[in-house]
């Protein structure tokens, strides 16, 4: 089997199961010999910030000398970003080996009436590869929700982390903050350690604490960690962290946005829990170098500075609100143009409302995804809040129009609305270097 064959097999699987539950993934893992049972996990769920927290944790653990697995979704640059060892995608050969072993088991189950979904299969591949590499610790990001997410097939974890909760995937997870928090808290394990990130909504925080207490977890509230944002710019975020002994240290984070302070708090709370409850050796030098070396494509990523080109995967009201804060701050000196695409299962109306007044022009684009709004549907929604809205049939024409306007009028260019859009447009922008003679950072 070639890499292309293996990838095509994965993409041929159904995206969603007929009903939520862990029975399918449990059956598949059992036939694989339950590779997950030999691994130690830090399990991370949440609406916003979980990708950043996972990346920060993985970087710190690697710097501390641990062989670290990282499972994230979706990918931005290449498919194998989803499964990483020491912060690098797994080898293609290992991916092919995993598919060659797991695909026949998947087909056996299919013949027995058990349909394995794409995400369940990828999760099984990740467990296989992490076990093959004998990872010391795996940082495991949930896909959607928590309680019935395929990653929750693990029976135990060192720490269960829930990042910021807001309304998203309401058709699946529920239409109240309490319901969504309940689903996310499904990753908490009996007598485990529950790390709860600073929460923007008190009802979500209360639900998370109640569910953690119900499972007799040791609860760590990241909001209690003393950290202060000293400055933020389009180049870095400077954070001061104070420790229990009263000592403080500065961290120069390459990730931008004031909300990164909460992600750092959550990450550090998890590190302290690993040190306190499991005697993990994680010196401050590893924490500092780990955080300062983190790069996160398509998360407020400054691709170019003149004209400013900012790529962000913000795709729900919580992440769009965080983006809006950045646009109102460090980028407020320039007029701005936006390339915008969204999926139908997101709260597009609220996201557009949050962006109102920030852009002089919005160019709407369809995303290469069956759940995408068409450029015309999204343009119609945007016209209620923006005077100049241009529907574009695809990414090349949208980027060319936006970049031309930004260059000629000293404007900033922002691309947002979906991680799928970010993944689709980022390679195109990079390929445009020669055409536009851009100098990327």
Residue pairs with C-beta under 8 A, 6 or more apart in sequence:
1 9
1 96
1 99
1 100
2 96
3 92
3 95
3 96
5 96
6 95
6 96
6 99
6 100
7 79
9 99
9 103
10 99
10 118
10 121
10 122
10 125
11 118
13 106
13 116
13 117
13 118
13 121
14 115
14 117
14 118
15 117
15 118
15 119
16 117
17 24
17 115
17 117
17 120
18 115
20 148
20 172
21 148
22 148
22 150
22 152
22 153
24 109
24 114
24 115
24 116
24 117
24 120
25 116
25 120
25 123
25 124
25 150
25 153
26 153
27 109
27 114
28 102
28 105
28 106
28 109
28 116
28 120
28 121
28 124
29 35
29 36
29 124
29 127
29 153
31 105
31 108
31 109
32 101
32 102
32 105
32 124
32 127
32 128
35 127
35 128
35 130
35 131
36 127
36 131
36 153
36 154
36 155
37 155
38 131
39 69
39 127
39 130
39 131
39 135
39 138
39 154
40 136
40 137
40 138
40 157
40 158
41 137
41 138
41 139
41 140
41 154
41 156
41 157
41 158
42 57
42 137
42 138
42 139
42 140
42 157
42 158
42 159
42 161
42 270
42 274
43 140
43 142
43 151
43 152
43 154
43 157
43 159
43 160
43 161
43 187
44 50
44 53
44 54
44 57
44 139
44 140
44 141
44 142
44 161
44 162
44 163
45 141
45 142
45 145
45 146
45 149
45 160
45 161
45 162
45 163
45 184
45 185
45 186
45 187
46 53
46 161
46 162
46 163
46 164
46 165
46 184
46 197
47 163
47 164
47 165
47 166
47 167
47 168
47 180
47 184
47 316
47 318
48 163
48 164
48 166
48 259
48 316
48 318
48 319
48 322
49 163
49 164
49 197
49 259
49 262
49 263
49 266
50 141
50 142
50 161
50 163
51 72
51 141
51 296
51 299
52 255
52 260
52 263
52 294
52 296
52 299
53 161
53 163
53 197
53 263
53 266
53 267
53 270
54 70
54 72
54 139
54 140
54 141
55 70
55 72
55 87
55 294
55 296
56 263
56 264
56 267
56 290
56 291
56 294
57 139
57 267
57 270
57 271
58 68
58 70
58 84
58 87
58 139
59 87
59 290
59 291
59 293
59 294
60 267
60 271
60 282
60 286
60 287
60 290
60 291
61 68
61 136
61 137
61 139
61 282
61 286
61 290
62 68
62 86
62 87
62 290
63 285
63 286
63 287
63 289
63 290
63 293
64 280
64 281
64 282
64 283
64 286
64 290
65 281
65 286
66 136
66 137
66 280
67 85
67 86
67 133
67 134
67 135
67 136
67 137
68 85
68 86
68 87
68 135
68 136
68 137
68 138
68 139
69 83
69 84
69 85
69 126
69 129
69 130
69 133
69 135
69 137
69 138
69 139
69 140
70 83
70 84
70 85
70 87
70 138
70 139
70 141
71 82
71 83
71 84
71 123
71 126
71 130
71 138
71 139
71 140
71 141
71 151
72 81
72 82
72 84
72 141
73 82
73 119
73 122
73 141
73 143
74 82
74 419
74 420
74 423
75 81
75 82
75 423
76 297
76 298
76 313
76 419
76 422
76 423
76 426
77 297
77 423
77 426
77 427
78 89
80 89
80 90
80 92
80 95
81 89
82 122
82 126
83 89
83 90
83 95
83 122
83 125
83 126
83 129
83 130
84 90
85 129
85 130
85 133
85 135
90 129
90 133
94 129
94 132
94 133
95 125
95 129
97 132
98 125
98 128
98 129
98 132
99 125
101 128
102 121
102 124
102 125
102 128
106 116
106 121
109 115
109 116
110 116
116 124
117 150
119 143
119 150
120 150
123 143
123 150
123 151
123 153
130 138
137 158
140 151
140 154
140 157
141 151
142 149
142 151
142 152
142 184
142 187
143 149
143 150
143 151
144 169
144 172
144 173
145 169
145 172
145 173
145 183
145 184
145 186
146 152
146 162
146 183
146 184
146 185
146 186
146 187
147 182
147 183
147 184
147 185
147 186
147 187
148 183
148 186
149 186
149 187
151 187
152 186
152 187
155 189
156 189
156 192
157 187
157 189
157 192
158 193
158 274
158 277
158 278
159 192
159 193
159 194
159 195
159 270
159 273
159 274
160 187
160 188
160 189
160 192
160 193
160 194
160 195
160 217
161 195
161 197
161 266
161 270
162 181
162 184
162 185
162 187
162 194
162 195
162 196
162 197
162 208
163 197
163 263
163 266
164 197
164 198
164 199
164 200
164 262
164 318
165 177
165 180
165 181
165 184
165 199
165 200
165 201
165 204
165 208
166 177
166 180
166 200
166 201
166 204
166 316
166 317
166 318
167 175
167 177
167 180
167 316
167 317
167 318
167 347
168 180
168 316
168 317
168 318
168 346
168 347
169 180
169 345
170 180
170 347
171 345
173 179
173 180
173 183
173 184
174 180
174 182
174 183
176 203
177 201
177 203
177 204
177 207
178 203
178 204
178 207
180 204
181 203
181 204
181 205
181 207
181 208
181 211
182 207
182 211
184 208
185 194
185 207
185 208
185 211
185 212
188 194
188 211
188 212
188 215
188 217
189 215
189 217
190 215
190 216
190 217
191 215
191 216
191 217
192 215
192 217
192 218
193 217
193 218
193 220
193 273
193 277
194 208
194 212
194 215
194 217
194 218
194 219
194 220
195 220
195 222
195 266
195 269
195 270
195 273
196 205
196 208
196 209
196 212
196 219
196 220
196 221
196 222
197 222
197 223
197 262
197 263
197 265
197 266
198 222
198 223
198 262
198 265
198 266
199 205
199 208
199 223
200 318
209 219
212 219
213 219
218 273
218 277
220 269
220 270
220 272
220 273
221 269
222 262
222 265
222 266
222 268
222 269
222 270
223 265
224 269
225 241
225 265
225 268
225 269
225 272
226 241
226 242
226 243
227 239
227 240
227 241
227 242
227 261
227 264
227 265
227 268
228 239
228 240
228 242
228 261
229 237
229 238
229 239
229 258
229 261
230 238
230 239
230 240
230 250
231 237
231 238
232 238
232 256
232 257
232 258
232 329
232 330
233 256
233 330
234 256
234 302
234 305
234 308
234 310
234 330
234 331
235 256
235 302
236 252
236 253
236 254
236 256
237 252
237 253
237 255
237 256
237 257
237 258
237 260
237 261
238 250
238 251
238 252
238 253
239 250
239 251
239 253
239 260
239 261
239 264
240 248
240 249
240 250
240 251
241 248
241 249
241 250
241 251
241 264
241 268
242 248
243 249
249 284
249 288
251 264
251 287
251 288
251 291
251 292
252 292
253 260
253 264
253 291
253 292
253 294
254 292
254 293
254 294
254 295
255 263
255 294
255 295
255 296
255 299
255 300
256 300
256 302
256 326
256 330
257 300
257 322
257 323
257 325
257 326
258 322
258 325
258 326
258 329
259 322
259 325
264 291
267 291
268 287
271 282
271 287
274 280
274 282
275 281
275 282
297 311
297 422
297 426
298 311
298 312
298 313
298 419
298 422
298 423
298 426
299 312
299 313
300 310
300 312
300 323
300 326
301 310
301 311
301 312
302 308
302 309
302 310
302 441
303 309
303 310
303 311
303 426
303 429
303 440
303 441
304 438
304 439
304 440
304 441
305 441
307 403
307 406
307 407
307 410
307 411
307 412
307 413
308 331
308 334
308 406
308 412
308 413
309 403
309 406
309 412
309 413
309 415
309 429
310 331
310 412
310 413
310 414
310 415
311 415
311 416
311 422
311 425
311 426
311 429
312 319
312 323
312 414
312 415
312 416
312 422
313 319
313 416
313 418
313 419
313 421
313 422
314 320
314 322
314 323
314 351
314 416
314 417
315 342
315 343
315 346
315 351
315 416
315 417
315 418
315 419
316 346
316 347
316 351
317 347
317 350
317 351
317 354
320 350
320 351
320 354
320 355
320 416
321 354
323 414
323 416
324 354
324 355
324 358
327 336
327 358
327 414
328 358
331 412
331 414
334 410
334 411
334 412
335 360
335 409
335 410
335 411
335 412
336 358
336 359
336 360
336 411
336 412
336 413
336 414
337 359
337 360
337 361
337 362
337 363
337 402
337 405
337 406
337 411
337 412
337 413
337 414
338 355
338 358
338 359
338 361
338 362
338 363
338 402
338 413
338 414
338 415
338 416
339 363
339 365
339 392
339 398
339 399
339 402
339 413
339 414
339 415
339 416
339 421
339 425
340 355
340 362
340 363
340 364
340 365
340 378
340 382
340 415
340 416
340 417
341 364
341 365
341 366
341 367
341 372
341 373
341 375
341 378
341 417
341 418
341 421
342 348
342 351
342 367
342 372
342 373
342 378
342 417
342 418
342 421
343 367
343 369
343 371
343 372
343 373
343 418
343 420
344 371
344 372
344 373
345 371
346 418
348 373
348 378
348 381
349 381
351 417
352 381
352 382
352 384
352 385
353 385
355 362
355 385
356 385
356 386
357 385
359 386
359 414
360 387
360 388
360 411
361 386
361 388
361 389
361 390
361 402
361 405
362 379
362 382
362 386
362 388
362 389
362 390
363 389
363 390
363 391
363 392
363 398
363 401
363 402
364 373
364 375
364 376
364 378
364 379
364 382
364 389
364 390
364 391
364 392
365 375
365 392
365 393
365 394
365 395
365 398
365 421
366 372
366 373
366 374
366 375
366 393
366 394
367 418
367 420
367 421
367 424
368 420
368 424
369 418
369 420
372 420
373 381
375 391
375 392
375 393
376 391
378 391
379 389
379 390
379 391
382 389
383 389
390 401
392 398
392 401
395 424
395 425
395 428
396 428
399 425
399 428
399 429
399 432
402 413
402 415
403 413
403 432
403 436
405 411
406 412
406 413
415 421
415 422
415 425
416 422
430 440
432 438
433 440
